[in-house]
Amino acid sequence: MARKLAVLMDAIAEIRIAKDTTFALLLEAQARGYEISYLTQGDLALRDGTPYARAARLQVRDDARDWFSLAEAAWQDLRDFDV
């Protein structure tokens, strides 16, 4: 079973992949088999003391023209993530 990584970052469509260290970490995490979910600060919520996020599965590529794919976002309990 893949380990689950939730990443809170700026809009991924606006990053410069050649200079973005978070993107470099995402490439490595994906290469190591992590299941990556993407969220921004506005996607966070607290329900009855439980942290949730509206997160989308993310796939990244080292391609300056097409560096990411996002699945449809859904609310997820952040305690379900490993990292």
C-alpha positions, 0 to 999 in steps of 0.5 A: 500500500502506498504511503499518502502525502498531503502537500499544502502549497501555492497554486501549482499551475503558477510555479516555476518548476526549475526553481520550486523546491516543493516541486522537486520534493514532489517528483522524488516522493512520486518516484518513491511510490507516494500517493500525493494529494494537493491542497491550498490554504483555502482548502483546509477546514476543521469539523468537530475538532477534526482537520479536513482538506479538500484535496486532489490526487496529484501526478507530477512530471519533469516537463516545463510545458505539462508538469502536473495532472490533478484529479477531482478534489474531495473532502478528506480527513487529514489524519488519513495521510502519512505525511 
